[in-house]
Amino acid sequence: MPGLKALTPRGRSFLASGVAALVCAMVLGEQDLLRVAVLIIAMPLIASLVVTRTRYRLSCTRRLGPARVQAGEESTVTLRLENVTRLPTGLLLVEDTLQYALGTRPRFVLDRMEPRGVREIDYKVGSDLRGRFPIGPLSVRIADPFGLVELARSFTITDTLVVTPEVVPLPPVRLSGDYTGGGDSRTRSVAAAGDDDVAPREYRQGDDLRRVHWRSTARRGELMVRREEQEWQSRGALLLDTRRYAHRGEGPRSSFEVAVSAAASIGVHLSAEGLALRLVTDQGARQTVDTGQSWSLLDTLAVVKQSSSRSLEHGIGVLRQGGGEGLIIAVLGAVDPEEALALARLRHPGVTAVAVLLDLAGWDGSGAEHAQASRSVLTGAGWRVLDLPVGASLATVWPEAGNSRSAA
Protein backbone atom coordinates (compact mmCIF):
# COMPACT_ATOMS: atom_id res chain seq x y z
CA MET A 1 0.00 0.00 0.00
CA PRO A 2 2.79 2.57 0.67
CA GLY A 3 4.17 1.75 -2.77
CA LEU A 4 0.80 2.36 -4.45
CA LYS A 5 0.45 5.69 -2.64
CA ALA A 6 3.84 6.70 -4.06
CA LEU A 7 2.64 6.30 -7.66
CA THR A 8 2.86 9.46 -9.73
CA PRO A 9 0.03 10.50 -12.11
CA ARG A 10 1.98 8.74 -14.85
CA GLY A 11 2.23 5.57 -12.75
CA ARG A 12 -1.50 5.64 -12.00
CA SER A 13 -2.24 6.13 -15.68
CA PHE A 14 -0.10 3.12 -16.54
CA LEU A 15 -1.86 1.02 -13.91
CA ALA A 16 -5.32 2.11 -15.07
CA SER A 17 -4.43 1.47 -18.71
CA GLY A 18 -3.09 -1.96 -17.85
CA VAL A 19 -6.25 -2.90 -15.96
CA ALA A 20 -8.41 -1.69 -18.86
CA ALA A 21 -6.32 -3.67 -21.34
CA LEU A 22 -6.55 -6.74 -19.11
CA VAL A 23 -10.35 -6.54 -19.00
CA CYS A 24 -10.54 -6.11 -22.77
CA ALA A 25 -8.17 -9.03 -23.33
CA MET A 26 -10.30 -11.30 -21.16
CA VAL A 27 -13.54 -10.23 -22.85
CA LEU A 28 -12.17 -10.49 -26.39
CA GLY A 29 -9.94 -13.49 -25.76
CA GLU A 30 -6.85 -11.76 -27.17
CA GLN A 31 -3.68 -13.37 -25.88
CA ASP A 32 -1.36 -10.69 -27.28
CA LEU A 33 -3.38 -7.92 -25.62
CA LEU A 34 -3.22 -9.91 -22.38
CA ARG A 35 0.58 -9.96 -22.52
CA VAL A 36 0.65 -6.20 -23.13
CA ALA A 37 -1.73 -5.63 -20.21
CA VAL A 38 0.42 -7.69 -17.85
CA LEU A 39 3.52 -5.75 -18.90
CA ILE A 40 1.84 -2.36 -18.41
CA ILE A 41 0.53 -3.35 -14.96
CA ALA A 42 3.86 -4.86 -13.90
CA MET A 43 5.94 -1.76 -14.67
CA PRO A 44 4.53 0.60 -11.98
CA LEU A 45 4.19 -2.24 -9.47
CA ILE A 46 7.82 -3.32 -9.85
CA ALA A 47 8.99 0.32 -9.79
CA SER A 48 7.07 1.00 -6.56
CA LEU A 49 8.46 -2.16 -4.97
CA VAL A 50 12.05 -1.24 -5.84
CA VAL A 51 11.76 2.38 -4.68
CA THR A 52 9.99 1.64 -1.37
CA ARG A 53 12.16 -1.35 -0.46
CA THR A 54 15.50 0.30 -1.17
CA ARG A 55 16.82 1.87 2.02
CA TYR A 56 18.59 5.06 1.11
CA ARG A 57 20.29 7.09 3.82
CA LEU A 58 21.17 10.66 3.01
CA SER A 59 22.70 13.35 5.17
CA CYS A 60 22.25 17.04 4.50
CA THR A 61 23.96 20.23 5.67
CA ARG A 62 23.21 23.80 4.68
CA ARG A 63 25.58 26.75 4.70
CA LEU A 64 24.69 30.43 4.24
CA GLY A 65 27.31 32.82 2.98
CA PRO A 66 26.77 35.25 4.52
CA ALA A 67 23.98 34.59 7.03
CA ARG A 68 23.33 38.34 7.42
CA VAL A 69 22.79 40.60 4.39
CA GLN A 70 21.38 44.05 3.76
CA ALA A 71 18.05 44.51 2.04
CA GLY A 72 18.54 44.19 -1.71
CA GLU A 73 21.68 42.04 -1.40
CA GLU A 74 22.00 38.32 -2.03
CA SER A 75 23.31 35.41 -0.01
CA THR A 76 24.57 32.09 -1.35
CA VAL A 77 22.98 28.93 0.05
CA THR A 78 25.10 25.80 -0.28
CA LEU A 79 23.43 22.42 0.16
CA ARG A 80 25.64 19.40 0.78
CA LEU A 81 24.04 16.00 0.25
CA GLU A 82 25.88 12.80 1.09
CA ASN A 83 24.87 9.21 0.38
CA VAL A 84 25.97 7.43 3.55
CA THR A 85 25.00 3.93 2.37
CA ARG A 86 26.76 1.43 0.12
CA LEU A 87 23.94 1.50 -2.39
CA PRO A 88 23.71 3.97 -5.29
CA THR A 89 20.63 6.14 -5.33
CA GLY A 90 18.16 6.53 -8.12
CA LEU A 91 16.85 9.80 -9.48
CA LEU A 92 16.66 12.47 -6.74
CA LEU A 93 14.44 15.55 -6.93
CA VAL A 94 15.66 18.12 -4.38
CA GLU A 95 13.55 21.09 -3.24
CA ASP A 96 14.34 23.61 -0.50
CA THR A 97 11.63 25.51 1.37
CA LEU A 98 11.68 29.31 1.16
CA GLN A 99 9.34 32.06 2.20
CA TYR A 100 7.72 34.03 -0.58
CA ALA A 101 9.81 37.12 0.18
CA LEU A 102 13.01 35.24 -0.71
CA GLY A 103 11.77 34.11 -4.13
CA THR A 104 10.60 30.87 -5.68
CA ARG A 105 11.53 27.51 -4.22
CA PRO A 106 14.75 26.16 -5.78
CA ARG A 107 14.42 22.73 -7.37
CA PHE A 108 17.24 20.46 -8.58
CA VAL A 109 17.50 17.05 -10.22
CA LEU A 110 20.34 14.67 -9.30
CA ASP A 111 20.60 11.72 -11.68
CA ARG A 112 22.48 9.30 -9.45
CA MET A 113 24.63 9.34 -6.34
CA GLU A 114 27.26 6.67 -6.02
CA PRO A 115 27.89 4.96 -2.66
CA ARG A 116 29.45 7.45 -0.21
CA GLY A 117 29.01 10.07 -2.88
CA VAL A 118 28.68 13.80 -2.16
CA ARG A 119 26.89 16.51 -4.11
CA GLU A 120 26.94 20.26 -3.45
CA ILE A 121 24.27 22.58 -4.79
CA ASP A 122 24.40 26.39 -4.72
CA TYR A 123 21.63 28.90 -5.20
CA LYS A 124 21.05 32.58 -4.44
CA VAL A 125 18.48 34.15 -2.11
CA GLY A 126 17.74 37.76 -1.30
CA SER A 127 14.96 40.11 -0.34
CA ASP A 128 14.08 43.78 -0.58
CA LEU A 129 12.25 43.38 2.74
CA ARG A 130 14.15 43.22 6.00
CA GLY A 131 13.41 40.49 8.53
CA ARG A 132 14.40 37.04 9.73
CA PHE A 133 13.57 34.38 7.15
CA PRO A 134 13.79 30.62 7.83
CA ILE A 135 15.28 28.50 5.07
CA GLY A 136 14.29 24.84 4.98
CA PRO A 137 13.52 22.12 5.64
CA LEU A 138 14.89 20.37 2.56
CA SER A 139 12.69 17.76 0.88
CA VAL A 140 14.03 14.97 -1.32
CA ARG A 141 11.83 13.00 -3.67
CA ILE A 142 13.18 9.65 -4.84
CA ALA A 143 11.88 8.60 -8.24
CA ASP A 144 12.40 5.71 -10.63
CA PRO A 145 13.96 6.39 -14.06
CA PHE A 146 10.53 6.21 -15.77
CA GLY A 147 8.84 8.67 -13.44
CA LEU A 148 6.22 6.14 -12.35
CA VAL A 149 6.94 6.28 -8.59
CA GLU A 150 7.97 9.15 -6.39
CA LEU A 151 8.70 8.87 -2.66
CA ALA A 152 9.08 12.08 -0.62
CA ARG A 153 11.34 12.47 2.40
CA SER A 154 12.15 15.61 4.40
CA PHE A 155 15.02 16.72 6.61
CA THR A 156 14.33 18.66 9.78
CA ILE A 157 17.20 21.15 9.80
CA THR A 158 16.48 24.81 9.06
CA ASP A 159 18.65 27.92 8.94
CA THR A 160 17.82 31.60 9.27
CA LEU A 161 18.75 34.39 6.91
CA VAL A 162 18.76 37.83 8.55
CA VAL A 163 18.01 40.67 6.13
CA THR A 164 19.05 43.91 7.81
CA PRO A 165 18.13 47.47 6.83
CA GLU A 166 20.25 49.19 4.20
CA VAL A 167 23.29 50.83 5.79
CA VAL A 168 24.65 53.99 4.17
CA PRO A 169 28.32 54.81 4.86
CA LEU A 170 28.47 58.19 6.61
CA PRO A 171 31.31 60.69 6.49
CA PRO A 172 33.22 61.32 9.73
CA VAL A 173 31.71 64.17 11.72
CA ARG A 174 33.10 65.85 14.82
CA LEU A 175 30.36 65.79 17.45
CA SER A 176 32.26 68.00 19.85
CA GLY A 177 31.86 67.98 23.56
CA ASP A 178 29.65 65.20 23.44
CA TYR A 179 30.88 61.82 24.50
CA THR A 180 30.91 60.93 28.16
CA GLY A 181 34.57 60.75 29.09
CA GLY A 182 35.29 63.73 26.83
CA GLY A 183 37.82 64.55 24.17
CA ASP A 184 39.53 62.33 21.67
CA SER A 185 41.31 60.24 24.27
CA ARG A 186 39.40 57.21 25.51
CA THR A 187 41.83 56.28 28.32
CA ARG A 188 42.97 57.91 31.49
CA SER A 189 46.04 57.03 33.51
CA VAL A 190 45.38 56.09 37.12
CA ALA A 191 48.98 55.56 38.09
CA ALA A 192 50.33 59.09 37.64
CA ALA A 193 50.32 60.09 41.30
CA GLY A 194 52.74 57.48 42.58
CA ASP A 195 52.66 53.93 43.87
CA ASP A 196 50.19 54.61 46.64
CA ASP A 197 47.54 55.72 44.13
CA VAL A 198 47.91 52.72 41.85
CA ALA A 199 44.82 50.54 41.49
CA PRO A 200 46.38 47.05 41.28
CA ARG A 201 44.72 43.88 40.10
CA GLU A 202 45.56 40.17 39.98
CA TYR A 203 48.21 39.01 37.54
CA ARG A 204 46.82 37.48 34.35
CA GLN A 205 48.58 35.24 31.85
CA GLY A 206 50.38 37.46 29.34
CA ASP A 207 50.74 40.56 31.56
CA ASP A 208 54.04 42.41 31.29
CA LEU A 209 56.20 41.56 34.33
CA ARG A 210 57.45 45.14 34.36
CA ARG A 211 53.99 46.14 35.59
CA VAL A 212 54.24 44.00 38.77
CA HIS A 213 53.36 46.09 41.84
CA TRP A 214 55.65 44.62 44.49
CA ARG A 215 54.13 46.39 47.50
CA SER A 216 50.65 45.01 46.76
CA THR A 217 52.17 41.62 45.93
CA ALA A 218 53.83 41.46 49.35
CA ARG A 219 50.63 42.61 51.08
CA ARG A 220 48.27 40.22 49.26
CA GLY A 221 50.58 37.25 49.01
CA GLU A 222 49.89 36.86 45.29
CA LEU A 223 51.27 38.48 42.18
CA MET A 224 49.64 41.87 41.50
CA VAL A 225 50.13 44.22 38.54
CA ARG A 226 49.44 47.92 37.98
CA ARG A 227 46.21 48.81 36.30
CA GLU A 228 47.93 51.34 34.08
CA GLU A 229 44.97 52.48 32.03
CA GLN A 230 41.26 52.46 32.58
CA GLU A 231 38.87 52.49 29.67
CA TRP A 232 36.33 55.30 29.61
CA GLN A 233 33.25 54.31 27.69
CA SER A 234 31.50 56.89 25.54
CA ARG A 235 27.73 56.51 25.57
CA GLY A 236 24.87 57.78 23.49
CA ALA A 237 21.19 57.18 22.83
CA LEU A 238 19.42 56.59 19.53
CA LEU A 239 15.67 57.26 19.41
CA LEU A 240 13.69 55.74 16.52
CA ASP A 241 10.13 56.89 15.84
CA THR A 242 8.15 53.74 14.89
CA ARG A 243 4.62 55.17 15.18
CA ARG A 244 2.47 54.15 12.24
CA TYR A 245 0.60 57.44 12.25
CA ALA A 246 3.90 59.37 12.03
CA HIS A 247 4.97 57.79 8.73
CA ARG A 248 3.77 57.78 5.14
CA GLY A 249 3.88 55.29 2.29
CA GLU A 250 4.07 51.51 2.08
CA GLY A 251 6.76 48.98 1.25
CA PRO A 252 10.54 49.35 1.03
CA ARG A 253 10.30 53.01 -0.05
CA SER A 254 8.03 54.15 2.77
CA SER A 255 9.16 56.79 5.23
CA PHE A 256 9.25 54.17 7.98
CA GLU A 257 11.78 52.03 6.09
CA VAL A 258 13.84 55.15 5.36
CA ALA A 259 13.83 55.95 9.09
CA VAL A 260 14.92 52.41 10.00
CA SER A 261 17.72 52.58 7.42
CA ALA A 262 18.82 55.96 8.79
CA ALA A 263 18.89 54.59 12.36
CA ALA A 264 20.92 51.58 11.22
CA SER A 265 23.40 53.78 9.34
CA ILE A 266 23.88 56.11 12.30
CA GLY A 267 24.20 53.22 14.76
CA VAL A 268 26.82 51.40 12.69
CA HIS A 269 28.75 54.63 12.13
CA LEU A 270 28.84 55.62 15.81
CA SER A 271 29.62 52.10 16.98
CA ALA A 272 32.65 52.06 14.68
CA GLU A 273 33.67 55.38 16.22
CA GLY A 274 33.78 53.75 19.67
CA LEU A 275 30.40 54.81 21.02
CA ALA A 276 28.16 52.52 23.09
CA LEU A 277 24.54 53.09 22.08
CA ARG A 278 21.17 52.63 23.69
CA LEU A 279 18.38 52.02 21.16
CA VAL A 280 15.05 53.48 22.23
CA THR A 281 11.72 53.59 20.38
CA ASP A 282 8.40 55.22 21.16
CA GLN A 283 7.57 51.97 22.98
CA GLY A 284 10.53 52.32 25.35
CA ALA A 285 14.05 50.88 25.61
CA ARG A 286 14.88 48.18 23.09
CA GLN A 287 18.57 47.35 23.36
CA THR A 288 22.03 48.44 24.50
CA VAL A 289 24.72 48.09 21.85
CA ASP A 290 28.32 47.82 23.01
CA THR A 291 31.21 49.30 21.06
CA GLY A 292 31.93 47.28 17.93
CA GLN A 293 28.76 45.19 18.31
CA SER A 294 26.72 46.91 15.62
CA TRP A 295 25.55 43.53 14.29
CA SER A 296 23.26 43.20 17.33
CA LEU A 297 21.70 46.57 16.52
CA LEU A 298 21.15 45.48 12.92
CA ASP A 299 19.53 42.23 14.08
CA THR A 300 17.12 44.23 16.24
CA LEU A 301 16.30 46.71 13.48
CA ALA A 302 15.78 43.83 11.03
CA VAL A 303 12.58 42.86 12.84
CA VAL A 304 11.36 46.20 14.23
CA LYS A 305 7.74 46.92 13.30
CA GLN A 306 5.49 49.93 13.28
CA SER A 307 3.63 50.59 16.52
CA SER A 308 0.06 51.74 17.08
CA SER A 309 1.17 54.38 19.59
CA ARG A 310 0.42 58.03 18.84
CA SER A 311 2.86 59.57 21.31
CA LEU A 312 6.61 59.61 21.94
CA GLU A 313 5.98 59.80 25.68
CA HIS A 314 7.40 56.37 26.59
CA GLY A 315 10.56 56.84 24.56
CA ILE A 316 11.17 60.34 25.90
CA GLY A 317 10.60 59.07 29.44
CA VAL A 318 13.24 56.36 29.00
CA LEU A 319 15.75 58.91 27.71
CA ARG A 320 14.97 61.27 30.58
CA GLN A 321 15.43 58.57 33.22
CA GLY A 322 18.55 57.07 31.67
CA GLY A 323 20.96 59.97 31.85
CA GLY A 324 24.69 59.62 31.34
CA GLU A 325 24.51 60.00 27.55
CA GLY A 326 26.67 62.69 26.03
CA LEU A 327 24.93 62.32 22.67
CA ILE A 328 21.25 61.94 21.76
CA ILE A 329 20.16 61.29 18.18
CA ALA A 330 16.49 61.08 17.23
CA VAL A 331 15.18 59.80 13.87
CA LEU A 332 11.69 61.24 13.63
CA GLY A 333 8.62 61.12 11.41
CA ALA A 334 5.71 63.49 11.95
CA VAL A 335 6.30 65.40 15.20
CA ASP A 336 3.97 68.08 16.50
CA PRO A 337 5.31 71.11 18.42
CA GLU A 338 4.26 69.70 21.81
CA GLU A 339 6.30 66.53 21.25
CA ALA A 340 9.17 68.61 19.92
CA LEU A 341 9.09 70.64 23.14
CA ALA A 342 9.31 67.46 25.24
CA LEU A 343 12.26 66.33 23.14
CA ALA A 344 13.90 69.74 23.44
CA ARG A 345 13.93 69.44 27.23
CA LEU A 346 16.15 66.36 27.00
CA ARG A 347 19.10 68.50 26.02
CA HIS A 348 21.12 70.18 28.72
CA PRO A 349 24.65 71.66 28.83
CA GLY A 350 27.27 69.06 27.91
CA VAL A 351 24.90 67.03 25.74
CA THR A 352 24.89 67.12 21.95
CA ALA A 353 21.44 66.46 20.48
CA VAL A 354 20.82 65.72 16.79
CA ALA A 355 17.41 65.26 15.17
CA VAL A 356 16.92 63.70 11.74
CA LEU A 357 13.53 64.95 10.49
CA LEU A 358 12.01 63.11 7.55
CA ASP A 359 10.41 65.44 5.03
CA LEU A 360 7.01 63.74 5.00
CA ALA A 361 5.66 66.36 2.60
CA GLY A 362 7.63 64.55 -0.08
CA TRP A 363 5.52 61.43 0.45
CA ASP A 364 2.01 62.88 0.60
CA GLY A 365 2.41 66.67 0.59
CA SER A 366 1.13 67.15 4.16
CA GLY A 367 2.58 68.21 7.50
CA ALA A 368 4.90 70.98 6.26
CA GLU A 369 3.63 73.57 8.78
CA HIS A 370 3.96 71.25 11.79
CA ALA A 371 7.40 70.17 10.64
CA GLN A 372 8.62 73.76 10.42
CA ALA A 373 7.22 74.59 13.85
CA SER A 374 8.81 71.50 15.41
CA ARG A 375 12.10 72.32 13.74
CA SER A 376 12.04 75.80 15.26
CA VAL A 377 11.35 74.41 18.74
CA LEU A 378 14.26 71.95 18.52
CA THR A 379 16.78 74.39 17.09
CA GLY A 380 15.75 76.94 19.69
CA ALA A 381 16.70 74.46 22.41
CA GLY A 382 20.12 73.82 20.88
CA TRP A 383 19.35 70.70 18.83
CA ARG A 384 21.09 70.19 15.52
CA VAL A 385 18.30 69.43 13.04
CA LEU A 386 18.89 67.56 9.77
CA ASP A 387 16.10 67.59 7.17
CA LEU A 388 16.06 64.37 5.14
CA PRO A 389 14.10 64.87 1.88
CA VAL A 390 12.45 61.94 0.11
CA GLY A 391 14.90 60.16 -2.17
CA ALA A 392 17.96 61.81 -0.60
CA SER A 393 20.80 59.88 1.01
CA LEU A 394 21.52 60.41 4.67
CA ALA A 395 25.21 60.77 3.81
CA THR A 396 24.49 64.04 2.00
CA VAL A 397 22.98 65.72 5.08
CA TRP A 398 24.97 64.02 7.82
CA PRO A 399 27.85 66.60 7.78
CA GLU A 400 25.34 69.12 9.20
CA ALA A 401 25.32 67.08 12.42
CA GLY A 402 28.77 68.44 13.20
CA ASN A 403 27.77 72.06 12.60
CA SER A 404 26.90 73.60 15.95
CA ARG A 405 25.74 76.75 14.10
CA SER A 406 22.72 74.77 12.81
CA ALA A 407 21.31 75.10 16.36
CA ALA A 408 20.05 78.45 17.55
N, C-alpha and C positions, 0 to 999 in steps of 0.2 A: 504493500500500500504506500509506503513512503516513496518508492520508486515511481509509482503511477502519479503521485502528486507532483513529482519533479518534472513531469513531461511538459515540454514547451508546446505552444500552439501548433508548431509543425509536427511534433511527436503525436499530439492528440489527433491531428488530421490524418497522419499515417495509420494510427490505430483504427480510427473510424472507417477509413477507406478499406483497410484490410478486412474488417468485420463485414462491411457491405459486400466486398468481393467474395468473401467466404459464403455468405448467404446466397448470393447469386450462383456461385459454383455448385452449391448443394441443390438448389432448385433446378438449375439447368443441366446438372450432371456433367459439367465441364471439368475434366481433370487438370488441364493446363491452367485454367483460371483458379482452381483450388491451390495449385502450387504457388501461383503468384500471390494469392491471398495469405498463405502461410508465411511467405517471405516478408510481405509488407507488415504483418502483425508481429513477426519475430524481431524485426529491426528495432523498434522503440523499446520492446520488452528487454532485449539483450542489452541495449544501451543503458537503460535504467538500472539494470542489475549490475553492470560493470561500474557505473558511476557511484551508486549508493554503497556498494560493497568495498570499493577501494578506499582505504584509510589514508587520506592525505593529512599531513601535519605541516602547517605553515606557520612561520613566525613573522611578525611585522613590527617595524619601528618607523617612527616619523620624526623628521627633523625640520625645523623652521629656521630659515636664514634670511633675515633676522626674525626674531619672535616679536619685535616691537618696531613698527613703521609709522611714518606720518601719513595722514590722510592724503590720498592720491598716489602714494608710493606702493611698490610691489614687494612681496616677499616670496622666496622660493621654498616650496614644500618638497622634500625629498622622502619618498617612500622606499623602504628597503624590505623586500620580501625574500624569505629564505625557505627552501624546501628541506625540512629537517629529517625526512625519511629517506629510505633507500629505494623508493619507488619513484619513477618519473611521473610528473603530473600530466593531465590532459590540458585541454584548452581552458585558460583562466580569464574571466572577465572581471576586472578590478574597477571599483567605483568608490570614491571618497565622498563623504558627506560634508557639504558646505551650506552655510546660511546664504540666503538670497543676496544679501549685500555684498558677498565676496565673489559672486558670479555663478556660472552654471557648474554643475557637478562634473568633475573630471572623470572620464572613463577611458580605460586602457584594455588592450587585448594582449595577453601573453600566450604564445602558441604552445610552449612546452617548457617545463623546468626539469632539468636533469636532477638526479639524486644529489643532495647537498648543494644544489645550485642556488645562486643568489641573483636577484634582479633589483635594480634601482630605477625608480621612476621620478622624474622631476616635473613640476608644473608651477605656474605662477598664480598668486592670489593678491588681491588688493581691494581697497574700498575708498570711496570718497567720503564715507561716513565714519566718524570716530566711534570707538567702542571696543568691547572685548568679544571676540567671535570664536566660538568653539569650532575646531576642525576635527572631523571624524564622527563616529567610528568608520573604519574601512570595511567594506563588504566585498567578498570574493564569491563569484559564481563559477562553479565548475561545470563545464559542458562537454559533451561528446563531440567528435569531429563533424558529425552531421547536423548538429544543432537540434537533436531530438529531445535531449534531457538537459536540464539545468538545475544544479543544486546550489542554493545560496548559503553562505556562512559569513558571520560578522565577527570582527575583533571588537574588543571593548575599549581599547585605548583611545583617548582624545587629547588634543593639544589646543592651546589657546593663542590666538593671534591678537595682539593689542594694537589697535590703530589709534594713535595719539593725534591731537590737534596739530595743524601745521605750525611749525616754528620758524619765525623769520629772524635771521641774524641781525642783531642790533649793533650800531656803532658804539664805541666806548664813550661814556658820558660821565663827567665829574659831578657827582651828587655831593656837593661839599657840605661839611659839617654835620654829617648825617648819620654815619654809622656809629652805633654804640661802641665805645672803645676808641673812637676818634682817630683822624689822620690816616695817612697811608700805612703806617706801621701797624701790624697786627699782633706784635709781641711786646712784652714789657719785662725788663730785667727785674728780678726780685733779689738779686744777690749783690747789688751795688753798694750797700751800706756796711759791708763787712760780714765776717763769719757769723756773728750773733744773729744777723737778720736773715740768714739763709733759711729757706724752707726745704729741708731735706726730705728725701723719700727713700724707700727700699731700693737696693741695687737690683737691676734687671739684666738679664742676659744681653750682652751687646753694648752696655753702657761703657763710656770712656772711663778708664780707671783714674784719669787725671781729675775727674769730677768727684772723687771719693771725699766725703766730709768726715775727717778723722775724729773730730770731737764728738759728733753725733754717733759715729760708729762705736767709740769707746763707751758712750753713755748707754746705747741701746743693746750693745752686745751683738750686733749684726751689721753687715756692710751697708752703709748709707751713702747716697750721692746727692750733690747739689741739684736742686731744681732750678736750673739756670734761667729758663724762660717759661713764661706762662702764657698760654694762648688766650687772646681776648676775642671773643666771638661777636661779630657784627650781626645785628638782627634787624629784620624788617617785616612788614605785614603787607599782604597782597589781598585786596578786597575785590571780589568778582560779583557783579550784579547779574543774578540768574533769574530775575523775575520775568515771567512770561509777558506781563503787561508792559514791561519796560523795553521790549524788543519788537522788531518788525521783520517781516519776511519769513520764509520757510526754506528748509533744506540747507545745503552746505554754504550757500551765499547769504544766509540770513544774518541779521545783526548779532544774534546770539552766538552763532558760530564764529563770527569775526571777533567778538569779545573773548570767547574762549581761546582762540588762537593768539590774541594779543596777550592774555594772561600767561599763556604757556611761553610765549617768546620772552616776556619780561622776566618770568620766573627762571627760565634756563639761563638767561643773560646774567642776572644778579647772582645766581648760584655759582656760576663760573667765576664771578668776581669775588667770591668768598663770603657771600652774605647768606645767613640762615633765614629762611622765610617761614611765615605763618600764613597759610591760605585760609581766607575767611570768605564766606558767601553771605547773602541776605538771610540764610537759614542759621548762621552761626559759624563756629570754628569747624574747619574740615580736616586740616592736616598741618603738621610742622615738618618742614623740609630742611634737613641739615645741609651744610656746605658740600657741594659736589654730588648731591643725591637728587639731582633734578629729574631723574627717571621716575622717582616715586611721585613727584608732582605731576608728571605727564600721565602716569597711570591713573591718578585721581581725576584729572581733567578729561581723560578719555571717556569716562562714564558719567560725567556731571550732566544733570538734566535741568530743564527749566522748572522753576518752582511756581506755585500758585500764589505766593505771597505778594502783597502790594506795597510793602514797606521795607526799608533798609534797617529798621529798628534793631533787629536781632544782631545783624552784622556790626552795626555801629556800636552796640553795647559791648560786644566781644572785644572790639578794638579799644574801647574806652577802659575796660577792666584789665586788659592785658598789660599795657604799659611796657616800657623798656625798649620799644622799637625806636630807632633813630630815623627810620624811613617808612613812610606809608604811601602805597600806590593803590589807587582805586580805578578799576575799569568799569565804566558806568554806561547804562543805557539812558532811558528817559528818567531824569531826576527833576523834581519840582523844587522851587526855592526853599521850602521848609526842610526838605531832606538835605539839600545843599548846605543849609545853615547848620544842621546837626553834624554833617561831615566836617564843616569848617571848624567846629569847636574841638575837633580831635587834634588839630595842630597847635603846638605850643613852642616856645623858644627852644632851639636845639633839635627840632624835628623837621625833616624835609618831607613835604607832602606833594604828591604828583597825582593828578587826575587825568585819565584818558577818557574823554567824552566822545561817544560815537555820534556822528552827525545823522540822526535818524530821519531828518528831512530828506536825505538822499534816498531813503527807502520808500517813504510814502508821502513826503512833502508836509508833514505835520510836526508840531512841537518846537518850531524854531524860536518862538518867543520865550517859552519856558527854559529852553537850553541857554539862551543868552542871559536870562536872569540868573540862572544857577551858576553860570560861568562867572558872572560878576560877583556873586556872593563868595565863591571859592577863591577867586583871585584877590578879593578884598581881604580875605583872612590869611593871605600869604601862600596859598596853594599855587603850584605850577600846573596850568591847565593845558592839555594837548587836545586839539580837535582832530578827530580821525574821520575824514570824509569817506563816503562809500567808494569802494574800489581802490583806495589809497593803501600803500604799505605802511605799516607802523614804523619801519626803519626811516621813512622820509620825515616823520614828525618827532621821532624820539630825541634828536639833538636838542629840542626845545626843553626837555626835562632838565638839562643842566644849566638852563638860563634863568638865573634868579630874577632877572628883570621882567620875566613873564608874569611874576606875581606882583600885585600892587603893594 
